[in-house]
Amino acid sequence: MGYTVIADEKGRVVIPKEVREELNIKKGSLLILEVKDGVIVLKVRKPSPMDIHGIAEEEEVDIEEIEGALGYEHIR
């Protein structure tokens, strides 16, 4: 399904609520924007453990819990 969105004066657009919900896009979600043959492609990027490294330094966090939340299996 296609959506028509309007860019504001800074070029920002709002991702429709239905799309955000379907792709689980929340505040702070990582997105990759590419331009291919004159078409904008926006992809959701799954965060890596390195992306959240700064978070773990600020508070005590269980790395296995983080990896589980990211969908990684911890191998020992």
PDB file of N, CA, C and O in Angstrom:
ATOM      1  N   MET A   1       0.844  -1.174   0.000  1.00  0.00           N
ATOM      2  CA  MET A   1       0.000   0.000   0.000  1.00  0.00           C
ATOM      3  C   MET A   1       0.889   1.236   0.000  1.00  0.00           C
ATOM      4  O   MET A   1       1.903   1.269   0.696  1.00  0.00           O
ATOM      5  N   GLY A   2       0.521   2.240  -0.765  1.00  0.00           N
ATOM      6  CA  GLY A   2       1.278   3.476  -0.821  1.00  0.00           C
ATOM      7  C   GLY A   2       0.628   4.565   0.013  1.00  0.00           C
ATOM      8  O   GLY A   2      -0.589   4.578   0.196  1.00  0.00           O
ATOM      9  N   TYR A   3       1.431   5.461   0.506  1.00  0.00           N
ATOM     10  CA  TYR A   3       0.960   6.598   1.293  1.00  0.00           C
ATOM     11  C   TYR A   3       1.496   7.872   0.672  1.00  0.00           C
ATOM     12  O   TYR A   3       2.608   7.889   0.143  1.00  0.00           O
ATOM     13  N   THR A   4       0.718   8.932   0.732  1.00  0.00           N
ATOM     14  CA  THR A   4       1.186  10.249   0.318  1.00  0.00           C
ATOM     15  C   THR A   4       1.493  11.034   1.577  1.00  0.00           C
ATOM     16  O   THR A   4       0.632  11.201   2.441  1.00  0.00           O
ATOM     17  N   VAL A   5       2.727  11.518   1.681  1.00  0.00           N
ATOM     18  CA  VAL A   5       3.133  12.325   2.826  1.00  0.00           C
ATOM     19  C   VAL A   5       3.660  13.652   2.313  1.00  0.00           C
ATOM     20  O   VAL A   5       4.075  13.757   1.158  1.00  0.00           O
ATOM     21  N   ILE A   6       3.646  14.663   3.165  1.00  0.00           N
ATOM     22  CA  ILE A   6       4.091  16.002   2.780  1.00  0.00           C
ATOM     23  C   ILE A   6       5.359  16.337   3.546  1.00  0.00           C
ATOM     24  O   ILE A   6       5.411  16.181   4.766  1.00  0.00           O
ATOM     25  N   ALA A   7       6.379  16.797   2.835  1.00  0.00           N
ATOM     26  CA  ALA A   7       7.619  17.229   3.473  1.00  0.00           C
ATOM     27  C   ALA A   7       7.437  18.638   4.023  1.00  0.00           C
ATOM     28  O   ALA A   7       6.820  19.489   3.382  1.00  0.00           O
ATOM     29  N   ASP A   8       7.987  18.883   5.232  1.00  0.00           N
ATOM     30  CA  ASP A   8       7.918  20.236   5.789  1.00  0.00           C
ATOM     31  C   ASP A   8       9.077  21.069   5.243  1.00  0.00           C
ATOM     32  O   ASP A   8       9.811  20.618   4.364  1.00  0.00           O
ATOM     33  N   GLU A   9       9.237  22.286   5.768  1.00  0.00           N
ATOM     34  CA  GLU A   9      10.263  23.201   5.244  1.00  0.00           C
ATOM     35  C   GLU A   9      11.682  22.669   5.418  1.00  0.00           C
ATOM     36  O   GLU A   9      12.592  23.116   4.719  1.00  0.00           O
ATOM     37  N   LYS A  10      11.891  21.727   6.332  1.00  0.00           N
ATOM     38  CA  LYS A  10      13.214  21.136   6.538  1.00  0.00           C
ATOM     39  C   LYS A  10      13.354  19.782   5.836  1.00  0.00           C
ATOM     40  O   LYS A  10      14.373  19.108   5.988  1.00  0.00           O
ATOM     41  N   GLY A  11      12.343  19.387   5.074  1.00  0.00           N
ATOM     42  CA  GLY A  11      12.395  18.119   4.352  1.00  0.00           C
ATOM     43  C   GLY A  11      11.939  16.924   5.169  1.00  0.00           C
ATOM     44  O   GLY A  11      12.046  15.788   4.708  1.00  0.00           O
ATOM     45  N   ARG A  12      11.433  17.158   6.373  1.00  0.00           N
ATOM     46  CA  ARG A  12      10.983  16.052   7.228  1.00  0.00           C
ATOM     47  C   ARG A  12       9.608  15.561   6.798  1.00  0.00           C
ATOM     48  O   ARG A  12       8.758  16.333   6.354  1.00  0.00           O
ATOM     49  N   VAL A  13       9.417  14.262   6.942  1.00  0.00           N
ATOM     50  CA  VAL A  13       8.111  13.654   6.677  1.00  0.00           C
ATOM     51  C   VAL A  13       7.742  12.791   7.882  1.00  0.00           C
ATOM     52  O   VAL A  13       8.612  12.364   8.641  1.00  0.00           O
ATOM     53  N   VAL A  14       6.464  12.543   8.044  1.00  0.00           N
ATOM     54  CA  VAL A  14       5.986  11.680   9.123  1.00  0.00           C
ATOM     55  C   VAL A  14       5.661  10.313   8.532  1.00  0.00           C
ATOM     56  O   VAL A  14       4.942  10.208   7.538  1.00  0.00           O
ATOM     57  N   ILE A  15       6.197   9.273   9.151  1.00  0.00           N
ATOM     58  CA  ILE A  15       5.863   7.913   8.740  1.00  0.00           C
ATOM     59  C   ILE A  15       4.474   7.620   9.303  1.00  0.00           C
ATOM     60  O   ILE A  15       4.264   7.745  10.509  1.00  0.00           O
ATOM     61  N   PRO A  16       3.531   7.236   8.459  1.00  0.00           N
ATOM     62  CA  PRO A  16       2.169   6.992   8.941  1.00  0.00           C
ATOM     63  C   PRO A  16       2.126   5.986  10.100  1.00  0.00           C
ATOM     64  O   PRO A  16       2.915   5.043  10.155  1.00  0.00           O
ATOM     65  N   LYS A  17       1.190   6.212  11.017  1.00  0.00           N
ATOM     66  CA  LYS A  17       1.052   5.382  12.215  1.00  0.00           C
ATOM     67  C   LYS A  17       0.939   3.900  11.878  1.00  0.00           C
ATOM     68  O   LYS A  17       1.551   3.065  12.543  1.00  0.00           O
ATOM     69  N   GLU A  18       0.164   3.571  10.853  1.00  0.00           N
ATOM     70  CA  GLU A  18      -0.021   2.170  10.479  1.00  0.00           C
ATOM     71  C   GLU A  18       1.310   1.514  10.111  1.00  0.00           C
ATOM     72  O   GLU A  18       1.555   0.358  10.455  1.00  0.00           O
ATOM     73  N   VAL A  19       2.164   2.257   9.410  1.00  0.00           N
ATOM     74  CA  VAL A  19       3.469   1.733   9.000  1.00  0.00           C
ATOM     75  C   VAL A  19       4.374   1.591  10.220  1.00  0.00           C
ATOM     76  O   VAL A  19       5.054   0.577  10.375  1.00  0.00           O
ATOM     77  N   ARG A  20       4.385   2.613  11.094  1.00  0.00           N
ATOM     78  CA  ARG A  20       5.204   2.547  12.313  1.00  0.00           C
ATOM     79  C   ARG A  20       4.813   1.344  13.164  1.00  0.00           C
ATOM     80  O   ARG A  20       5.679   0.643  13.688  1.00  0.00           O
ATOM     81  N   GLU A  21       3.516   1.104  13.300  1.00  0.00           N
ATOM     82  CA  GLU A  21       3.057  -0.033  14.101  1.00  0.00           C
ATOM     83  C   GLU A  21       3.432  -1.359  13.451  1.00  0.00           C
ATOM     84  O   GLU A  21       3.888  -2.277  14.133  1.00  0.00           O
ATOM     85  N   GLU A  22       3.243  -1.466  12.141  1.00  0.00           N
ATOM     86  CA  GLU A  22       3.552  -2.715  11.431  1.00  0.00           C
ATOM     87  C   GLU A  22       5.031  -3.067  11.526  1.00  0.00           C
ATOM     88  O   GLU A  22       5.387  -4.238  11.662  1.00  0.00           O
ATOM     89  N   LEU A  23       5.898  -2.045  11.455  1.00  0.00           N
ATOM     90  CA  LEU A  23       7.344  -2.272  11.472  1.00  0.00           C
ATOM     91  C   LEU A  23       7.963  -2.069  12.849  1.00  0.00           C
ATOM     92  O   LEU A  23       9.182  -2.147  13.005  1.00  0.00           O
ATOM     93  N   ASN A  24       7.115  -1.807  13.855  1.00  0.00           N
ATOM     94  CA  ASN A  24       7.569  -1.588  15.233  1.00  0.00           C
ATOM     95  C   ASN A  24       8.602  -0.460  15.319  1.00  0.00           C
ATOM     96  O   ASN A  24       9.618  -0.595  16.002  1.00  0.00           O
ATOM     97  N   ILE A  25       8.342   0.637  14.630  1.00  0.00           N
ATOM     98  CA  ILE A  25       9.219   1.803  14.666  1.00  0.00           C
ATOM     99  C   ILE A  25       8.801   2.672  15.842  1.00  0.00           C
ATOM    100  O   ILE A  25       7.653   3.106  15.937  1.00  0.00           O
ATOM    101  N   LYS A  26       9.751   2.916  16.733  1.00  0.00           N
ATOM    102  CA  LYS A  26       9.511   3.730  17.921  1.00  0.00           C
ATOM    103  C   LYS A  26      10.515   4.883  17.932  1.00  0.00           C
ATOM    104  O   LYS A  26      11.438   4.914  17.118  1.00  0.00           O
ATOM    105  N   LYS A  27      10.335   5.820  18.849  1.00  0.00           N
ATOM    106  CA  LYS A  27      11.293   6.912  19.009  1.00  0.00           C
ATOM    107  C   LYS A  27      12.674   6.300  19.251  1.00  0.00           C
ATOM    108  O   LYS A  27      12.834   5.445  20.123  1.00  0.00           O
ATOM    109  N   GLY A  28      13.651   6.732  18.489  1.00  0.00           N
ATOM    110  CA  GLY A  28      15.004   6.212  18.623  1.00  0.00           C
ATOM    111  C   GLY A  28      15.308   5.008  17.747  1.00  0.00           C
ATOM    112  O   GLY A  28      16.450   4.548  17.723  1.00  0.00           O
ATOM    113  N   SER A  29      14.321   4.482  17.025  1.00  0.00           N
ATOM    114  CA  SER A  29      14.572   3.354  16.121  1.00  0.00           C
ATOM    115  C   SER A  29      15.594   3.767  15.067  1.00  0.00           C
ATOM    116  O   SER A  29      15.597   4.907  14.602  1.00  0.00           O
ATOM    117  N   LEU A  30      16.453   2.833  14.701  1.00  0.00           N
ATOM    118  CA  LEU A  30      17.454   3.095  13.675  1.00  0.00           C
ATOM    119  C   LEU A  30      16.869   2.777  12.308  1.00  0.00           C
ATOM    120  O   LEU A  30      16.325   1.693  12.094  1.00  0.00           O
ATOM    121  N   LEU A  31      16.981   3.724  11.385  1.00  0.00           N
ATOM    122  CA  LEU A  31      16.473   3.554  10.029  1.00  0.00           C
ATOM    123  C   LEU A  31      17.602   3.819   9.047  1.00  0.00           C
ATOM    124  O   LEU A  31      18.468   4.655   9.301  1.00  0.00           O
ATOM    125  N   ILE A  32      17.593   3.115   7.938  1.00  0.00           N
ATOM    126  CA  ILE A  32      18.568   3.322   6.869  1.00  0.00           C
ATOM    127  C   ILE A  32      17.829   3.936   5.693  1.00  0.00           C
ATOM    128  O   ILE A  32      16.829   3.385   5.233  1.00  0.00           O
ATOM    129  N   LEU A  33      18.311   5.072   5.201  1.00  0.00           N
ATOM    130  CA  LEU A  33      17.708   5.738   4.049  1.00  0.00           C
ATOM    131  C   LEU A  33      18.666   5.612   2.874  1.00  0.00           C
ATOM    132  O   LEU A  33      19.832   5.995   2.967  1.00  0.00           O
ATOM    133  N   GLU A  34      18.165   5.075   1.771  1.00  0.00           N
ATOM    134  CA  GLU A  34      18.952   4.928   0.545  1.00  0.00           C
ATOM    135  C   GLU A  34      18.179   5.539  -0.611  1.00  0.00           C
ATOM    136  O   GLU A  34      16.949   5.584  -0.596  1.00  0.00           O
ATOM    137  N   VAL A  35      18.907   6.005  -1.606  1.00  0.00           N
ATOM    138  CA  VAL A  35      18.284   6.484  -2.838  1.00  0.00           C
ATOM    139  C   VAL A  35      18.731   5.544  -3.949  1.00  0.00           C
ATOM    140  O   VAL A  35      19.925   5.390  -4.206  1.00  0.00           O
ATOM    141  N   LYS A  36      17.752   4.913  -4.609  1.00  0.00           N
ATOM    142  CA  LYS A  36      18.042   3.974  -5.700  1.00  0.00           C
ATOM    143  C   LYS A  36      17.212   4.369  -6.907  1.00  0.00           C
ATOM    144  O   LYS A  36      15.982   4.344  -6.862  1.00  0.00           O
ATOM    145  N   ASP A  37      17.887   4.733  -7.981  1.00  0.00           N
ATOM    146  CA  ASP A  37      17.215   5.095  -9.234  1.00  0.00           C
ATOM    147  C   ASP A  37      16.116   6.132  -9.014  1.00  0.00           C
ATOM    148  O   ASP A  37      15.021   6.014  -9.565  1.00  0.00           O
ATOM    149  N   GLY A  38      16.415   7.148  -8.206  1.00  0.00           N
ATOM    150  CA  GLY A  38      15.463   8.227  -7.968  1.00  0.00           C
ATOM    151  C   GLY A  38      14.343   7.893  -6.997  1.00  0.00           C
ATOM    152  O   GLY A  38      13.384   8.653  -6.867  1.00  0.00           O
ATOM    153  N   VAL A  39      14.459   6.752  -6.312  1.00  0.00           N
ATOM    154  CA  VAL A  39      13.433   6.323  -5.356  1.00  0.00           C
ATOM    155  C   VAL A  39      14.055   6.275  -3.962  1.00  0.00           C
ATOM    156  O   VAL A  39      15.157   5.754  -3.790  1.00  0.00           O
ATOM    157  N   ILE A  40      13.349   6.817  -2.966  1.00  0.00           N
ATOM    158  CA  ILE A  40      13.812   6.752  -1.583  1.00  0.00           C
ATOM    159  C   ILE A  40      13.386   5.416  -0.993  1.00  0.00           C
ATOM    160  O   ILE A  40      12.215   5.041  -1.052  1.00  0.00           O
ATOM    161  N   VAL A  41      14.355   4.702  -0.423  1.00  0.00           N
ATOM    162  CA  VAL A  41      14.086   3.426   0.241  1.00  0.00           C
ATOM    163  C   VAL A  41      14.449   3.597   1.709  1.00  0.00           C
ATOM    164  O   VAL A  41      15.583   3.954   2.030  1.00  0.00           O
ATOM    165  N   LEU A  42      13.506   3.348   2.595  1.00  0.00           N
ATOM    166  CA  LEU A  42      13.719   3.479   4.032  1.00  0.00           C
ATOM    167  C   LEU A  42      13.564   2.104   4.664  1.00  0.00           C
ATOM    168  O   LEU A  42      12.525   1.460   4.520  1.00  0.00           O
ATOM    169  N   LYS A  43      14.612   1.655   5.372  1.00  0.00           N
ATOM    170  CA  LYS A  43      14.605   0.325   5.986  1.00  0.00           C
ATOM    171  C   LYS A  43      14.816   0.457   7.489  1.00  0.00           C
ATOM    172  O   LYS A  43      15.535   1.344   7.950  1.00  0.00           O
ATOM    173  N   VAL A  44      14.183  -0.435   8.244  1.00  0.00           N
ATOM    174  CA  VAL A  44      14.401  -0.491   9.684  1.00  0.00           C
ATOM    175  C   VAL A  44      15.679  -1.284   9.923  1.00  0.00           C
ATOM    176  O   VAL A  44      15.842  -2.380   9.387  1.00  0.00           O
ATOM    177  N   ARG A  45      16.583  -0.734  10.723  1.00  0.00           N
ATOM    178  CA  ARG A  45      17.836  -1.423  11.031  1.00  0.00           C
ATOM    179  C   ARG A  45      17.757  -2.010  12.434  1.00  0.00           C
ATOM    180  O   ARG A  45      17.448  -1.308  13.397  1.00  0.00           O
ATOM    181  N   LYS A  46      18.037  -3.289  12.533  1.00  0.00           N
ATOM    182  CA  LYS A  46      18.061  -3.954  13.827  1.00  0.00           C
ATOM    183  C   LYS A  46      19.332  -3.519  14.562  1.00  0.00           C
ATOM    184  O   LYS A  46      20.422  -3.625  13.999  1.00  0.00           O
ATOM    185  N   PRO A  47      19.221  -3.035  15.799  1.00  0.00           N
ATOM    186  CA  PRO A  47      20.417  -2.578  16.513  1.00  0.00           C
ATOM    187  C   PRO A  47      21.346  -3.738  16.851  1.00  0.00           C
ATOM    188  O   PRO A  47      20.895  -4.854  17.110  1.00  0.00           O
ATOM    189  N   SER A  48      22.633  -3.463  16.845  1.00  0.00           N
ATOM    190  CA  SER A  48      23.624  -4.464  17.231  1.00  0.00           C
ATOM    191  C   SER A  48      23.984  -4.241  18.699  1.00  0.00           C
ATOM    192  O   SER A  48      23.679  -3.181  19.247  1.00  0.00           O
ATOM    193  N   PRO A  49      24.620  -5.208  19.341  1.00  0.00           N
ATOM    194  CA  PRO A  49      25.048  -4.995  20.726  1.00  0.00           C
ATOM    195  C   PRO A  49      25.950  -3.771  20.874  1.00  0.00           C
ATOM    196  O   PRO A  49      25.929  -3.126  21.922  1.00  0.00           O
ATOM    197  N   MET A  50      26.734  -3.435  19.861  1.00  0.00           N
ATOM    198  CA  MET A  50      27.607  -2.257  19.928  1.00  0.00           C
ATOM    199  C   MET A  50      26.805  -0.962  19.939  1.00  0.00           C
ATOM    200  O   MET A  50      27.250   0.028  20.520  1.00  0.00           O
ATOM    201  N   ASP A  51      25.625  -0.946  19.306  1.00  0.00           N
ATOM    202  CA  ASP A  51      24.786   0.249  19.293  1.00  0.00           C
ATOM    203  C   ASP A  51      24.321   0.621  20.690  1.00  0.00           C
ATOM    204  O   ASP A  51      24.118   1.797  20.989  1.00  0.00           O
ATOM    205  N   ILE A  52      24.151  -0.384  21.548  1.00  0.00           N
ATOM    206  CA  ILE A  52      23.640  -0.106  22.885  1.00  0.00           C
ATOM    207  C   ILE A  52      24.746  -0.124  23.935  1.00  0.00           C
ATOM    208  O   ILE A  52      24.466  -0.113  25.133  1.00  0.00           O
ATOM    209  N   HIS A  53      25.997  -0.152  23.490  1.00  0.00           N
ATOM    210  CA  HIS A  53      27.136  -0.184  24.405  1.00  0.00           C
ATOM    211  C   HIS A  53      27.087   0.975  25.389  1.00  0.00           C
ATOM    212  O   HIS A  53      27.328   0.779  26.580  1.00  0.00           O
ATOM    213  N   GLY A  54      26.782   2.162  24.922  1.00  0.00           N
ATOM    214  CA  GLY A  54      26.721   3.334  25.800  1.00  0.00           C
ATOM    215  C   GLY A  54      25.654   3.197  26.863  1.00  0.00           C
ATOM    216  O   GLY A  54      25.838   3.677  27.981  1.00  0.00           O
ATOM    217  N   ILE A  55      24.552   2.560  26.548  1.00  0.00           N
ATOM    218  CA  ILE A  55      23.475   2.359  27.518  1.00  0.00           C
ATOM    219  C   ILE A  55      23.963   1.460  28.644  1.00  0.00           C
ATOM    220  O   ILE A  55      23.698   1.734  29.815  1.00  0.00           O
ATOM    221  N   ALA A  56      24.663   0.403  28.307  1.00  0.00           N
ATOM    222  CA  ALA A  56      25.128  -0.557  29.302  1.00  0.00           C
ATOM    223  C   ALA A  56      26.147   0.060  30.246  1.00  0.00           C
ATOM    224  O   ALA A  56      26.246  -0.369  31.396  1.00  0.00           O
ATOM    225  N   GLU A  57      26.911   1.055  29.798  1.00  0.00           N
ATOM    226  CA  GLU A  57      27.886   1.699  30.659  1.00  0.00           C
ATOM    227  C   GLU A  57      27.221   2.554  31.727  1.00  0.00           C
ATOM    228  O   GLU A  57      27.773   2.714  32.815  1.00  0.00           O
ATOM    229  N   GLU A  58      26.047   3.106  31.439  1.00  0.00           N
ATOM    230  CA  GLU A  58      25.386   4.016  32.357  1.00  0.00           C
ATOM    231  C   GLU A  58      24.656   3.303  33.482  1.00  0.00           C
ATOM    232  O   GLU A  58      24.502   3.867  34.565  1.00  0.00           O
ATOM    233  N   GLU A  59      24.212   2.097  33.256  1.00  0.00           N
ATOM    234  CA  GLU A  59      23.504   1.354  34.290  1.00  0.00           C
ATOM    235  C   GLU A  59      23.863  -0.118  34.188  1.00  0.00           C
ATOM    236  O   GLU A  59      24.308  -0.590  33.142  1.00  0.00           O
ATOM    237  N   GLU A  60      23.667  -0.827  35.271  1.00  0.00           N
ATOM    238  CA  GLU A  60      23.993  -2.246  35.274  1.00  0.00           C
ATOM    239  C   GLU A  60      22.955  -3.013  34.466  1.00  0.00           C
ATOM    240  O   GLU A  60      21.763  -2.982  34.768  1.00  0.00           O
ATOM    241  N   VAL A  61      23.431  -3.704  33.432  1.00  0.00           N
ATOM    242  CA  VAL A  61      22.539  -4.415  32.523  1.00  0.00           C
ATOM    243  C   VAL A  61      23.083  -5.819  32.299  1.00  0.00           C
ATOM    244  O   VAL A  61      24.296  -6.011  32.203  1.00  0.00           O
ATOM    245  N   ASP A  62      22.196  -6.793  32.217  1.00  0.00           N
ATOM    246  CA  ASP A  62      22.571  -8.175  31.936  1.00  0.00           C
ATOM    247  C   ASP A  62      22.718  -8.340  30.426  1.00  0.00           C
ATOM    248  O   ASP A  62      21.740  -8.196  29.693  1.00  0.00           O
ATOM    249  N   ILE A  63      23.935  -8.642  29.951  1.00  0.00           N
ATOM    250  CA  ILE A  63      24.199  -8.739  28.517  1.00  0.00           C
ATOM    251  C   ILE A  63      23.352  -9.832  27.864  1.00  0.00           C
ATOM    252  O   ILE A  63      22.950  -9.685  26.710  1.00  0.00           O
ATOM    253  N   GLU A  64      23.075 -10.924  28.579  1.00  0.00           N
ATOM    254  CA  GLU A  64      22.231 -11.978  28.016  1.00  0.00           C
ATOM    255  C   GLU A  64      20.809 -11.469  27.792  1.00  0.00           C
ATOM    256  O   GLU A  64      20.152 -11.845  26.821  1.00  0.00           O
ATOM    257  N   GLU A  65      20.343 -10.614  28.693  1.00  0.00           N
ATOM    258  CA  GLU A  65      19.011 -10.028  28.537  1.00  0.00           C
ATOM    259  C   GLU A  65      18.976  -9.113  27.311  1.00  0.00           C
ATOM    260  O   GLU A  65      18.001  -9.110  26.560  1.00  0.00           O
ATOM    261  N   ILE A  66      20.040  -8.343  27.115  1.00  0.00           N
ATOM    262  CA  ILE A  66      20.126  -7.447  25.958  1.00  0.00           C
ATOM    263  C   ILE A  66      20.149  -8.264  24.670  1.00  0.00           C
ATOM    264  O   ILE A  66      19.402  -7.980  23.734  1.00  0.00           O
ATOM    265  N   GLU A  67      21.008  -9.276  24.627  1.00  0.00           N
ATOM    266  CA  GLU A  67      21.106 -10.096  23.420  1.00  0.00           C
ATOM    267  C   GLU A  67      19.790 -10.800  23.126  1.00  0.00           C
ATOM    268  O   GLU A  67      19.401 -10.923  21.965  1.00  0.00           O
ATOM    269  N   GLY A  68      19.100 -11.265  24.167  1.00  0.00           N
ATOM    270  CA  GLY A  68      17.801 -11.902  23.982  1.00  0.00           C
ATOM    271  C   GLY A  68      16.791 -10.937  23.398  1.00  0.00           C
ATOM    272  O   GLY A  68      16.011 -11.299  22.518  1.00  0.00           O
ATOM    273  N   ALA A  69      16.804  -9.696  23.893  1.00  0.00           N
ATOM    274  CA  ALA A  69      15.883  -8.678  23.386  1.00  0.00           C
ATOM    275  C   ALA A  69      16.181  -8.340  21.936  1.00  0.00           C
ATOM    276  O   ALA A  69      15.276  -7.997  21.175  1.00  0.00           O
ATOM    277  N   LEU A  70      17.450  -8.437  21.550  1.00  0.00           N
ATOM    278  CA  LEU A  70      17.842  -8.141  20.176  1.00  0.00           C
ATOM    279  C   LEU A  70      17.663  -9.348  19.260  1.00  0.00           C
ATOM    280  O   LEU A  70      17.800  -9.229  18.042  1.00  0.00           O
ATOM    281  N   GLY A  71      17.360 -10.503  19.835  1.00  0.00           N
ATOM    282  CA  GLY A  71      17.153 -11.694  19.021  1.00  0.00           C
ATOM    283  C   GLY A  71      18.416 -12.501  18.793  1.00  0.00           C
ATOM    284  O   GLY A  71      18.446 -13.378  17.930  1.00  0.00           O
ATOM    285  N   TYR A  72      19.468 -12.209  19.565  1.00  0.00           N
ATOM    286  CA  TYR A  72      20.708 -12.965  19.434  1.00  0.00           C
ATOM    287  C   TYR A  72      20.734 -14.060  20.487  1.00  0.00           C
ATOM    288  O   TYR A  72      20.216 -13.881  21.589  1.00  0.00           O
ATOM    289  N   GLU A  73      21.335 -15.188  20.151  1.00  0.00           N
ATOM    290  CA  GLU A  73      21.510 -16.255  21.132  1.00  0.00           C
ATOM    291  C   GLU A  73      22.903 -16.128  21.720  1.00  0.00           C
ATOM    292  O   GLU A  73      23.879 -15.941  20.994  1.00  0.00           O
ATOM    293  N   HIS A  74      22.990 -16.230  23.025  1.00  0.00           N
ATOM    294  CA  HIS A  74      24.286 -16.153  23.700  1.00  0.00           C
ATOM    295  C   HIS A  74      24.907 -17.544  23.712  1.00  0.00           C
ATOM    296  O   HIS A  74      24.315 -18.486  24.239  1.00  0.00           O
ATOM    297  N   ILE A  75      26.080 -17.673  23.143  1.00  0.00           N
ATOM    298  CA  ILE A  75      26.760 -18.969  23.055  1.00  0.00           C
ATOM    299  C   ILE A  75      27.954 -18.954  23.989  1.00  0.00           C
ATOM    300  O   ILE A  75      28.775 -18.037  23.946  1.00  0.00           O
ATOM    301  N   ARG A  76      28.048 -19.955  24.819  1.00  0.00           N
ATOM    302  CA  ARG A  76      29.192 -20.077  25.741  1.00  0.00           C
ATOM    303  C   ARG A  76      29.955 -21.331  25.431  1.00  0.00           C
ATOM    304  O   ARG A  76      30.954 -21.624  26.088  1.00  0.00           O
TER     305      ARG A  76
END
